[in-house]
Amino acid sequence: MRLPEIRFLAVLSVVLASPLLWAEGPVASPVTEKSQPMEIPIPVGEPVSGIKIPQYDESGKLSMTLLAGKARKLDDKKVEFEKLKISFTDKEGKEIIVEIPHAQLDTETKKLTADSRTMVSREDFDIAGDQAEFDTVTRTGRFMGRVRASFLKGSSPIQTTP
């Protein structure tokens, strides 16, 4: 396993341990139980601009927010997102932002598949990959295709590319 993939998996684990995204449209029901499908309050086949999906930890604290520029329910279990932005705070108290131009979420398995360039950033690193998969239950993920990582150590960046 290469350094960018290892670092990405560590960061992604922290990100997915938190709740999902925010937006200026409908607000999805918060999900706290991993065995329950995610409820996304939009009709099948109709695109909705701006949707906010908060995620909470076991104690009821907001852990992650998901914001989508556009969401469309493809069927009862798949949702397509455009301009998806996920924000959360890691264990160190630093904000992490995940930006995905296009992705699909399986609301039953809670797996998010990004078929476009995905960027994960924090104040001290940026990691981007051509495609990505996130399992929100096991809190793991991976980049596919070309991956580029930039880590800051002090004031000078450390660049890592495959």
DOLO-739405 format. One line per field, with one value per atom (N, C-alpha, C): residue number from 1; atom name; residue in one letter; x, y, z. Coordinates in pm, whole numbers, plus 50000, padded with zeros to 5 digits. Layout:
<pts>
k c(NUM/...)
a c(CA/...)
r c(A/...)
x c(X/...)
y c(Y/...)
z c(Z/...)
</pts>
This chain:
<pts>
k c(1/1/1/2/2/2/3/3/3/4/4/4/5/5/5/6/6/6/7/7/7/8/8/8/9/9/9/10/10/10/11/11/11/12/12/12/13/13/13/14/14/14/15/15/15/16/16/16/17/17/17/18/18/18/19/19/19/20/20/20/21/21/21/22/22/22/23/23/23/24/24/24/25/25/25/26/26/26/27/27/27/28/28/28/29/29/29/30/30/30/31/31/31/32/32/32/33/33/33/34/34/34/35/35/35/36/36/36/37/37/37/38/38/38/39/39/39/40/40/40/41/41/41/42/42/42/43/43/43/44/44/44/45/45/45/46/46/46/47/47/47/48/48/48/49/49/49/50/50/50/51/51/51/52/52/52/53/53/53/54/54/54/55/55/55/56/56/56/57/57/57/58/58/58/59/59/59/60/60/60/61/61/61/62/62/62/63/63/63/64/64/64/65/65/65/66/66/66/67/67/67/68/68/68/69/69/69/70/70/70/71/71/71/72/72/72/73/73/73/74/74/74/75/75/75/76/76/76/77/77/77/78/78/78/79/79/79/80/80/80/81/81/81/82/82/82/83/83/83/84/84/84/85/85/85/86/86/86/87/87/87/88/88/88/89/89/89/90/90/90/91/91/91/92/92/92/93/93/93/94/94/94/95/95/95/96/96/96/97/97/97/98/98/98/99/99/99/100/100/100/101/101/101/102/102/102/103/103/103/104/104/104/105/105/105/106/106/106/107/107/107/108/108/108/109/109/109/110/110/110/111/111/111/112/112/112/113/113/113/114/114/114/115/115/115/116/116/116/117/117/117/118/118/118/119/119/119/120/120/120/121/121/121/122/122/122/123/123/123/124/124/124/125/125/125/126/126/126/127/127/127/128/128/128/129/129/129/130/130/130/131/131/131/132/132/132/133/133/133/134/134/134/135/135/135/136/136/136/137/137/137/138/138/138/139/139/139/140/140/140/141/141/141/142/142/142/143/143/143/144/144/144/145/145/145/146/146/146/147/147/147/148/148/148/149/149/149/150/150/150/151/151/151/152/152/152/153/153/153/154/154/154/155/155/155/156/156/156/157/157/157/158/158/158/159/159/159/160/160/160/161/161/161/162/162/162)
a c(N/CA/C/N/CA/C/N/CA/C/N/CA/C/N/CA/C/N/CA/C/N/CA/C/N/CA/C/N/CA/C/N/CA/C/N/CA/C/N/CA/C/N/CA/C/N/CA/C/N/CA/C/N/CA/C/N/CA/C/N/CA/C/N/CA/C/N/CA/C/N/CA/C/N/CA/C/N/CA/C/N/CA/C/N/CA/C/N/CA/C/N/CA/C/N/CA/C/N/CA/C/N/CA/C/N/CA/C/N/CA/C/N/CA/C/N/CA/C/N/CA/C/N/CA/C/N/CA/C/N/CA/C/N/CA/C/N/CA/C/N/CA/C/N/CA/C/N/CA/C/N/CA/C/N/CA/C/N/CA/C/N/CA/C/N/CA/C/N/CA/C/N/CA/C/N/CA/C/N/CA/C/N/CA/C/N/CA/C/N/CA/C/N/CA/C/N/CA/C/N/CA/C/N/CA/C/N/CA/C/N/CA/C/N/CA/C/N/CA/C/N/CA/C/N/CA/C/N/CA/C/N/CA/C/N/CA/C/N/CA/C/N/CA/C/N/CA/C/N/CA/C/N/CA/C/N/CA/C/N/CA/C/N/CA/C/N/CA/C/N/CA/C/N/CA/C/N/CA/C/N/CA/C/N/CA/C/N/CA/C/N/CA/C/N/CA/C/N/CA/C/N/CA/C/N/CA/C/N/CA/C/N/CA/C/N/CA/C/N/CA/C/N/CA/C/N/CA/C/N/CA/C/N/CA/C/N/CA/C/N/CA/C/N/CA/C/N/CA/C/N/CA/C/N/CA/C/N/CA/C/N/CA/C/N/CA/C/N/CA/C/N/CA/C/N/CA/C/N/CA/C/N/CA/C/N/CA/C/N/CA/C/N/CA/C/N/CA/C/N/CA/C/N/CA/C/N/CA/C/N/CA/C/N/CA/C/N/CA/C/N/CA/C/N/CA/C/N/CA/C/N/CA/C/N/CA/C/N/CA/C/N/CA/C/N/CA/C/N/CA/C/N/CA/C/N/CA/C/N/CA/C/N/CA/C/N/CA/C/N/CA/C/N/CA/C/N/CA/C/N/CA/C/N/CA/C/N/CA/C/N/CA/C/N/CA/C/N/CA/C/N/CA/C/N/CA/C/N/CA/C/N/CA/C/N/CA/C/N/CA/C/N/CA/C/N/CA/C/N/CA/C/N/CA/C/N/CA/C/N/CA/C/N/CA/C/N/CA/C/N/CA/C/N/CA/C/N/CA/C/N/CA/C/N/CA/C)
r c(M/M/M/R/R/R/L/L/L/P/P/P/E/E/E/I/I/I/R/R/R/F/F/F/L/L/L/A/A/A/V/V/V/L/L/L/S/S/S/V/V/V/V/V/V/L/L/L/A/A/A/S/S/S/P/P/P/L/L/L/L/L/L/W/W/W/A/A/A/E/E/E/G/G/G/P/P/P/V/V/V/A/A/A/S/S/S/P/P/P/V/V/V/T/T/T/E/E/E/K/K/K/S/S/S/Q/Q/Q/P/P/P/M/M/M/E/E/E/I/I/I/P/P/P/I/I/I/P/P/P/V/V/V/G/G/G/E/E/E/P/P/P/V/V/V/S/S/S/G/G/G/I/I/I/K/K/K/I/I/I/P/P/P/Q/Q/Q/Y/Y/Y/D/D/D/E/E/E/S/S/S/G/G/G/K/K/K/L/L/L/S/S/S/M/M/M/T/T/T/L/L/L/L/L/L/A/A/A/G/G/G/K/K/K/A/A/A/R/R/R/K/K/K/L/L/L/D/D/D/D/D/D/K/K/K/K/K/K/V/V/V/E/E/E/F/F/F/E/E/E/K/K/K/L/L/L/K/K/K/I/I/I/S/S/S/F/F/F/T/T/T/D/D/D/K/K/K/E/E/E/G/G/G/K/K/K/E/E/E/I/I/I/I/I/I/V/V/V/E/E/E/I/I/I/P/P/P/H/H/H/A/A/A/Q/Q/Q/L/L/L/D/D/D/T/T/T/E/E/E/T/T/T/K/K/K/K/K/K/L/L/L/T/T/T/A/A/A/D/D/D/S/S/S/R/R/R/T/T/T/M/M/M/V/V/V/S/S/S/R/R/R/E/E/E/D/D/D/F/F/F/D/D/D/I/I/I/A/A/A/G/G/G/D/D/D/Q/Q/Q/A/A/A/E/E/E/F/F/F/D/D/D/T/T/T/V/V/V/T/T/T/R/R/R/T/T/T/G/G/G/R/R/R/F/F/F/M/M/M/G/G/G/R/R/R/V/V/V/R/R/R/A/A/A/S/S/S/F/F/F/L/L/L/K/K/K/G/G/G/S/S/S/S/S/S/P/P/P/I/I/I/Q/Q/Q/T/T/T/T/T/T/P/P/P)
x c(50084/50000/50089/50059/50140/50102/50195/50174/50046/50014/49890/49767/49767/49652/49638/49749/49747/49696/49752/49710/49564/49523/49385/49292/49325/49240/49229/49338/49334/49245/49259/49178/49033/49009/48874/48805/48877/48819/48768/48845/48803/48683/48685/48576/48447/48453/48331/48277/48357/48308/48214/48213/48131/48005/47911/47789/47814/47720/47731/47668/47716/47692/47577/47583/47478/47446/47328/47291/47175/47136/47031/46896/46871/46742/46680/46615/46555/46660/46620/46712/46670/46762/46732/46722/46651/46641/46778/46814/46945/46950/47066/47085/47183/47144/47235/47259/47167/47179/47233/47343/47406/47323/47234/47157/47038/47001/46887/46931/46851/46885/46879/46960/46956/46827/46760/46639/46676/46650/46676/46543/46488/46349/46330/46357/46331/46259/46174/46102/46194/46162/46239/46228/46346/46350/46347/46319/46311/46434/46510/46627/46589/46667/46646/46776/46766/46885/46904/47023/47059/46993/47070/47018/47122/47074/47161/47130/47236/47218/47313/47261/47346/47363/47477/47503/47544/47502/47527/47597/47678/47744/47648/47696/47613/47558/47630/47585/47491/47462/47371/47439/47572/47647/47666/47649/47670/47814/47832/47968/48008/47912/47945/47824/47852/47745/47774/47671/47683/47600/47658/47590/47603/47490/47493/47428/47494/47437/47310/47311/47193/47191/47072/47054/46934/46945/46835/46830/46716/46697/46673/46764/46752/46648/46638/46538/46526/46464/46442/46570/46681/46803/46925/46918/47034/47003/47101/47088/47212/47191/47299/47319/47446/47478/47569/47548/47639/47687/47813/47875/47856/47903/47890/48005/47973/48074/48043/48140/48126/48223/48174/48262/48246/48358/48357/48485/48489/48607/48669/48803/48870/48899/48962/48991/49085/49161/49253/49183/49055/48981/48999/49058/49080/48968/48921/48814/48868/48796/48829/48714/48750/48651/48675/48568/48573/48485/48542/48467/48462/48339/48318/48222/48265/48176/48054/48073/47962/47980/47874/47882/47744/47744/47620/47630/47520/47512/47409/47448/47353/47304/47178/47126/47112/47110/47101/47239/47338/47473/47554/47507/47573/47711/47723/47848/47833/47934/47938/48044/48005/48097/48110/48234/48263/48329/48268/48323/48393/48426/48493/48604/48688/48804/48757/48807/48767/48883/48853/48956/48922/49021/49010/49114/49072/49169/49151/49262/49268/49375/49390/49487/49629/49662/49800/49818/49713/49728/49614/49640/49540/49567/49461/49473/49362/49399/49299/49320/49210/49216/49110/49134/49041/48903/48899/48773/48792/48682/48692/48570/48590/48481/48490/48376/48372/48266/48304/48209/48186/48068/48042/48016/47992/47971/48105/48195/48326/48425/48385/48468/48601/48590/48708/48679/48784/48767/48896/48886/49006/48992/49106/49114/49153/49107/49146/49194/49271/49325/49445/49467/49580/49548/49643/49628/49742/49709/49808/49788/49896/49889/49993/49956/50047/50033/50143/50144/50232/50186/50264/50332/50460/50535/50597/50544/50590/50537/50626/50583/50616/50684/50721/50640/50578/50495/50580/50525/50586/50493/50540/50459/50479/50371/50379/50289/50345/50265/50308/50214/50249/50340)
y c(49883/50000/50123/50219/50340/50441/50532/50634/50713/50765/50840/50757/50630/50545/50521/50499/50477/50602/50717/50843/50871/50847/50871/50784/50656/50566/50613/50661/50711/50833/50926/51047/51012/50925/50887/50820/50740/50675/50778/50881/50988/51060/51087/51161/51083/50957/50878/50843/50864/50842/50955/51062/51179/51177/51274/51280/51343/51330/51379/51516/51591/51710/51807/51928/52028/52094/52153/52227/52319/52398/52496/52447/52324/52275/52192/52085/51997/51941/51911/51853/51709/51617/51475/51442/51335/51290/51247/51286/51246/51095/51037/50894/50870/50793/50760/50610/50531/50387/50333/50257/50208/50102/50033/49927/49982/50105/50165/50229/50217/50287/50438/50511/50657/50705/50798/50857/50987/50994/51115/51160/51271/51311/51380/51305/51359/51252/51293/51193/51127/51001/50927/50997/51016/51071/51222/51294/51440/51503/51581/51646/51756/51765/51866/51944/52075/52158/52189/52159/52187/52092/52008/51918/51906/51903/51893/51763/51683/51556/51553/51580/51575/51432/51403/51272/51296/51208/51223/51101/51121/51008/50945/50845/50771/50858/50966/51055/51164/51165/51263/51391/51395/51513/51510/51626/51636/51599/51502/51458/51490/51505/51530/51594/51675/51737/51718/51684/51663/51770/51835/51937/51900/51896/51863/51975/52016/52116/52065/51935/51871/51726/51677/51537/51483/51356/51292/51147/51105/50966/50885/50789/50706/50597/50544/50445/50450/50350/50354/50344/50299/50286/50359/50418/50488/50636/50719/50864/50915/50998/51058/51201/51239/51374/51443/51573/51659/51768/51809/51911/51880/51763/51715/51766/51815/51864/51807/51736/51677/51749/51790/51857/51792/51782/51727/51770/51748/51780/51649/51638/51515/51515/51409/51395/51502/51564/51671/51807/51811/51935/52015/51954/52022/51986/52086/52062/51994/51894/51822/51843/51872/51894/51790/51724/51630/51689/51707/51763/51663/51636/51536/51595/51609/51662/51573/51440/51349/51220/51174/51051/50988/50859/50788/50727/50733/50676/50565/50448/50339/50358/50394/50425/50304/50183/50063/50021/50015/49975/50093/50215/50340/50354/50304/50317/50429/50516/50630/50602/50611/50586/50714/50763/50884/50844/50883/50850/50970/51067/51188/51226/51318/51360/51404/51338/51362/51422/51526/51598/51592/51551/51555/51654/51753/51853/51890/51924/51973/52082/52158/52268/52223/52096/52050/51943/51913/51819/51832/51785/51770/51635/51558/51432/51430/51396/51390/51264/51205/51086/51091/51018/51018/50966/50866/50807/50767/50748/50709/50627/50545/50468/50488/50509/50527/50433/50356/50272/50341/50402/50480/50393/50264/50175/50129/50080/50034/50149/50267/50386/50369/50310/50291/50344/50369/50416/50399/50426/50417/50505/50553/50627/50530/50558/50479/50571/50516/50599/50677/50792/50876/50941/50930/50989/51087/51203/51305/51348/51352/51394/51501/51599/51706/51723/51703/51715/51831/51911/52024/51987/52011/51988/52122/52185/52320/52411/52483/52573/52523/52410/52361/52236/52236/52121/52000/51882/51755/51700/51680/51631/51480/51406/51263/51231/51170/51127/50988/50908/50771/50768)
z c(50000/50000/50000/49914/49902/50010/50039/50141/50120/50000/49985/50018/49980/50008/50157/50226/50370/50441/50406/50469/50439/50313/50276/50358/50375/50452/50596/50653/50790/50799/50706/50705/50680/50584/50551/50669/50744/50861/50960/50979/51070/51013/50883/50818/50825/50795/50790/50926/51030/51165/51206/51128/51157/51072/51095/51013/50877/50788/50650/50630/50546/50468/50496/50441/50456/50324/50313/50193/50223/50125/50145/50097/50087/50042/50151/50112/50210/50304/50425/50522/50543/50521/50538/50686/50716/50853/50902/51025/51076/51095/51070/51083/51196/51295/51403/51409/51359/51366/51234/51241/51120/51049/51120/51057/50979/51000/50932/50801/50694/50570/50592/50518/50526/50461/50525/50470/50400/50271/50195/50138/50191/50161/50026/49920/49787/49706/49612/49531/49429/49397/49298/49163/49099/48965/48953/49060/49052/49114/49037/49092/49192/49298/49401/49416/49410/49427/49574/49621/49759/49857/49920/50022/50133/50254/50371/50443/50468/50537/50657/50776/50895/50944/51003/51063/51208/51296/51438/51493/51598/51663/51763/51836/51931/52042/52076/52183/52133/52002/51945/51899/51904/51862/51710/51646/51503/51471/51382/51350/51207/51117/50977/50909/50808/50731/50583/50508/50365/50294/50196/50118/49971/49903/49760/49682/49574/49485/49419/49387/49328/49371/49403/49439/49361/49321/49250/49293/49343/49384/49257/49231/49111/49130/49252/49290/49441/49501/49646/49729/49669/49748/49693/49576/49518/49498/49539/49524/49452/49351/49275/49324/49346/49391/49291/49278/49201/49296/49279/49363/49511/49548/49685/49770/49888/49981/50119/50173/50306/50398/50514/50610/50746/50818/50952/51023/51152/51232/51277/51259/51299/51450/51498/51640/51693/51603/51643/51644/51609/51605/51477/51376/51248/51151/51076/50979/50855/50810/50687/50589/50465/50360/50250/50207/50095/49986/49867/49755/49641/49594/49490/49386/49260/49157/49128/49131/49100/49178/49245/49324/49338/49374/49405/49543/49617/49751/49751/49803/49825/49969/49986/50119/50209/50154/50236/50287/50197/50239/50290/50261/50300/50238/50113/50038/49937/49935/49845/49740/49613/49502/49421/49412/49335/49204/49093/48962/48900/48982/48934/49033/48992/49073/49211/49314/49452/49529/49607/49684/49833/49913/50058/50105/50184/50229/50375/50435/50571/50569/50671/50669/50640/50666/50648/50540/50463/50351/50252/50131/50024/49959/49935/49863/49759/49635/49528/49447/49402/49320/49212/49102/48989/49028/49114/49161/49306/49378/49519/49559/49660/49721/49871/49935/50080/50138/50237/50309/50442/50459/50579/50702/50684/50797/50855/50769/50817/50829/50780/50785/50711/50593/50510/50370/50297/50161/50084/49955/49873/49751/49704/49579/49469/49348/49233/49123/49031/48924/48974/48913/48955/49089/49182/49315/49336/49387/49418/49562/49638/49777/49804/49883/49922/50073/50144/50290/50329/50422/50470/50601/50607/50730/50764/50866/50895/50786/50718/50613/50474/50463/50330/50295/50175/50136/50098/50125/50084/49977/49857/49747/49729/49713/49688/49570/49466/49351/49312/49259/49221/49099)
</pts>
